[in-house]
Amino acid sequence: MTTIAILRERAAGETRVAATPETVGKLAKLGATVRVEAGAGQSASIRDADFADAGAAVGDLSGTVNGADIVLGVAAPEPALLDGAKPGAIVAAICDPFGRRDNVDALAQAGYEVLAMEFMPRITRAQSMDVLSSQSNLAGYKAVLACADNFGRAFPMMMTAAGTIPAARAFVMGVGVAGLQAIATAKRLGAQVSATDVRSATREQIESLGAKPIFVDKVEGIEGEGSGGYATEMSDEYKAAQADLVSSHIARQDIVITTALIPGRAAPRLITDEQIATMKNGSVIFDLAVAQGGNVEGSVPDTTVERHGVKIIGYANTPAHLPADASALLARNFYNFLSAFWDEEKGAPVLDEEIGDAIRLTHSGKVVHDRLSS
């Protein structure tokens, strides 16, 4: 029988957990034994008793990891935390292999098979396993709420006996999962919303949510879509045209939310200090890419920076600010992944090549993923 261990997260500010009582019960129905480290769900409002009632064995770290075949974590644990796990045990987590390459190497040397859930291919059958999408959805929502909280005015237009309050103007830069949710949330709050992206295919998505698309036209490099639906680096001509367009548009905005990330690279710079200086006093910018270097000049993780009368904010770990829902979605991603490959005869998951090769970072003591080749 396969033993699955759920660890308590150690990273500063990490409030999520890789399983919930719901998914513990489902994993048990597959035939797995589930162990949960005491306190693992505390920050996500899940009591140890809730896990125990769902069928998990709750105990200390040593007892949780000892003999484990699979370890699930939000962030990939360090090898020292896995002492006692079975040789070759699977470690599935959000691994940040570019930012934490040393940890990937250490896990490889320790003999673990590391699966980076953020490398899940964006194909139809893997949608329910996609941790980036589930967490980005919440991040886009939270970014708008944080802006509303820091904005000294109302979002919707209000007509009162004392006069009319105009609707706030919100501009979303980057229309992936986070950006689409940010558009939808800002619209629900009553803002006038516009959005832009380097991928021309997102124009219809923007319009479908009732927002105004802001695009650079007739410039080489407008497609901007690479493998897996991710944005790619743009041509210099496109970058110059985009900067001109953004500069003229951003000066009229109250709220700006940036979401642009390129996998494996520092976040692209979208807003400069000179552009911030053109914005209205009291405006708010939320930089969802602040932890990867930031889309906005001067942004600092978990710190409110004020430049030219504009507040610039951004969280190092935005989904962790919604721990209960973020954990629920993440736990379902893990369960959907394991259950999709569960072999009843072996009582364990057996990965296929398409998804297995896409997410497997280490195997038999070596780093094997081609994106991490030295």
N, C-alpha and C positions, 0 to 999 in steps of 0.2 A: 504494500500500500504506500502510495506517495505521500510524503509529509511536506506540507507547505508552511513556511515560516513567514510571519508578518512582523516586521521590526518597528520599533518606535524611532521616529526620525530625530536625528541629532543636529541637523543644520540650523543655524540661527534663523529665526523667523519662519521656519517651516512648520505649518500647523496641520498639514494634511496627513492622511494615512492611506495605505495601499489596499485596504479591505474595509468592508462594513459588515454589520451583522447580516445584511441581505446576501452579500456575496459569500460570506463564510458558510451560510446555509446551502447555497448553490454548489460551492466547491465540495462540501461534504457529500452532497447527493451524487457527485461524480465518482465518489469513492475515496477522496483524499482526506487525510488527517490534517487539520488546520491548527496551528499554534500561533498565538498572538502574544507579543511581549506586553507585559503590564504597562498601562499608561499610554499605549500606542495611539488610542483614539481620543484621548482627553481633550486636546485642543480642537478637535472636530466635533465635540459634544457627544462622543460615544463612550459610554462607561465600560469598564472591564466586564461588568456583569452582563451587559448587552451582548458582548462577544461570547461570553460563556453560555448564555441562554441560547445563542444561535448554534452552539455545538463546538466552539473552539476551546482548546486548552490554553488558559492564560497563565503565564509565569514569567520568570526573570529571563534575561537575555540568554544565559547559558542553556537553560532548559528549552527555550524556544528554538534556538539554532541547532542544538545537538541532534545529529542524524537527519537534518533537513535535506530533502531532495531539491526543493525549489525555495528560493527566498524572494519575496516581493518587497519592493521598497519604492517610495516616491523618488528619492535620490539614491543613486547607487551607493551602498555602504562601503566602508573601507574594509580591507581583508581582516583586520584585527577583530571586527565585530562578528565575523563569520566562523570563528574558531569552533570546531566541532561539527560543522556541516559536512555532508558526505563529499568525498573527492569527486570533482567534476560536477558539483551541484549547479543548477541553473540559477543565475541571479538576474531577475528581470526588473528594470527600473528606468527612470529618466536619468540617463548616464552622463549627459553633458560631455561627450568624449573629446571635444575640442578644448573645452575649458578645464577639464579634469583628466587630461591624458595620463598623468602620473598614476591616478587611481585605476584607470583601465589597465595600464601595464602591470600594476601590482596585483590586480585581480587575475590577470592572465597568468602571471608567475605562480600564483597560489593554486592554479588549476581549475578555476571556476569558468563556467560557460556563461558569458555575460551577454544579455540581450538588451539592446537600447530601444526602448519603446518609442522614443521620439523619431526613430528611423523607419517606423512603420510605413510601408508604401501607400500612397494615396490612390488606392484602387477600390472598386466598389465593395468587394467582399471584406475589406479591412477597415471600412468606415467605422464600424462599432468598436474597433480596437485602437482607434487613433487618439492617443493621449494629447497630442498637440491641439487638435481641433476641440476636444472637450474642454480643455483648460483655457484655450484662447477665447472661446465663446464667453466664458465667465469673465475673463480679463477685459474684453471689450465692454461688457456691461458695467463692470466695476469702475473702469476709467471714466465713463460718463458720470456716474454717481459722485466720484471724487471731484470731478470738475464742478458739478452742480453745488457741492458742499463748499468749494473754495471760491465760487463765483458770487460776487456781492449783489447779484440781481436775479430775477426770476428767469426761468427758461421759456415758458409759454407767453404768448401775447395775452394781456389781461385788460379788459375794458371795464373801467370802474367809474363811479360818479365823479371821482377826483381826476379822471383822465385815463389815457391809455398807456399801458406799458408795452413796448415793442418786444417781439420775440427775440430771443438770443440767436445769434448766428454761429453755427457749429460747422467746423471743417474737419473731415476725417481723411488722413493721408495714409493710404495703404488699405486695400479692400480685400483682405483675406478674411478668415473666420472672425478674428477680433474686430476688424474694421466693419464688417457687415453688422455684427451685433452692436457696435458703437453707433452706427447709423440708425439702426432700428430703435435703440434705447433713447437716443437724443430726439428722434421723431416722436416717440411716445411721451416724452417730457415736454413736447411742444416747441422745440427749437426749429429754426429754418436750417436745414442741413445740406451741405455740399460735400463732395468727396472726390478724391483722385487716386489713381494707381498707374503704374507703368504698364500694366497689362490691359490692352484695349478691350479684351473680352469681358472685363468687369463693368463696362459702361451699362449694359442692360441690367446687371444686378443692382447697381446704384439706383437706376431709374425705377426698378421694381419695388424698391423700398420708399419711393417718394422723395428721394434726394436729388440734388442737381449734380450731374457729372461735370468735373473740371478736368479737361484733357488737353495735352499737347497734340496738335494735329499736324500732319504732313511733315513729320520729322523722322529721319531714320532711327529705328530702334524702338518704335512704339509698341511692338508686340510684347516684349519684355517678359515672356513666360518660358521658363526652363523645364527640366524634367520634373515630373511629380506635381506640377501646378504651382511651383514656387517661383517667385520673382527672381530675375537674373540681373547682373550688372548691366547698366545701360551705356549707350554710346555717349561720347563727350558732347556731341551736338544736341542729343536729347536732354542731357543734364542741364545744359545752358538754357535751353528753351523752357524746361520745367522750372528752373530757378526764377526766370522772368515771370512766368505765369503765376507761380506761387507767391512771389513778392507782391504782385498787384492784387491778388485775391486775399492774402492773409491779413493785409492791412485793414480789411473791413470785418474781420472775424472777432467774435468774443471768446470762442472756445476752439482750440485746435487739439486734435488727438492724432498722434503719430504711431504707426504700427509696423513700420518697415523693417524686415529682417531678411538677411540672405544666409542660409544655412552654412555654417563653417567659417563665416567671416564676421568682422566687426559690423555693427549696424551702420547703414549709410547715413550720412549727414543730410538732413532734409531742410532744417531751419537754422539759419545763421543768426548771430547777434544783431547784425544790421537789419534783418527781417523782423526780429523781435521788437526792435526799436520803432518800427512802423505801426505796431499794433496799438489798439486802444488801451488806455490806462484801466487797470482792473481786469484785463483779459486773463485767461487761464490756458496753459498748455499742459497736456498730459503726454509724457513720453513713455510709451509702452515698451520701448527698446532700451530703456535706460541701463538695464543690467548688462547689456551687450555693447556698451560704449555710447549708446544714445543716438537718437535721430536729431536731437536738439542741442545746439551749442550751449554749454553751461549747465545741462541737467545733471543732477546728482541723485543716486538711488536713495529713496526713503527720506529725502530732504526737500523742503519747499524753498526754492531759490527765487528771488525776485530780481528781475532785470528790466529796467526801463518801465517800471510800473506793471510788469506782467509777471504773474506767478507761474513758475515752471515746476511741475510735480511729476513723480513717477515712482513706482514701487519696484524694489528688487525682485519681488515675487508676488505679482498681482493676484493670481488665483488663491494664494494662501490667505488673502483677506476675506475669502468666502469659504472657510474651511469645510463646513458641513456639505455644501453642495459640490465643491471641488473634489472632496474625497469620495462622495457618492458616485460621481461620474468617472473618476479615475479608477475606482474599484471595479466598476462595471466594465471599463476598458480591459482591465486585467482578466476578469472572469471571461469576457467574450473571447479574448485571445486564447486562454487556456482551454476553454471548452470546445473551441473550434478545432483544436488539434488533439483532443483527448482520445487516446486509444484505449478502448474498454478492456481489451485483452492484457495490455501492458500496464494498465492503470496509471498512465502517465501521458503527457503530451508528446506527440511526434511531429516535428515541424516539417513542412514541405520546403522545396528549394526557393520558390518565389518569395515567400515571406521570411523563411528562416535565414536565407542568405542576406536579405535586406537588413535584418536587425541584429544578426549575430556579430558581436565584436571580437570575442575570444573563443578559442577552442583548443583543447589539448595543450595548454600552456603557452599558446601563442596568440598575438593579435592578428586576426584574419580578415578584418573588413578592409575592402580596397580603399575606402576613403581615409583610412588611418595608416596607410602604408607609408613608410619613411622614405 
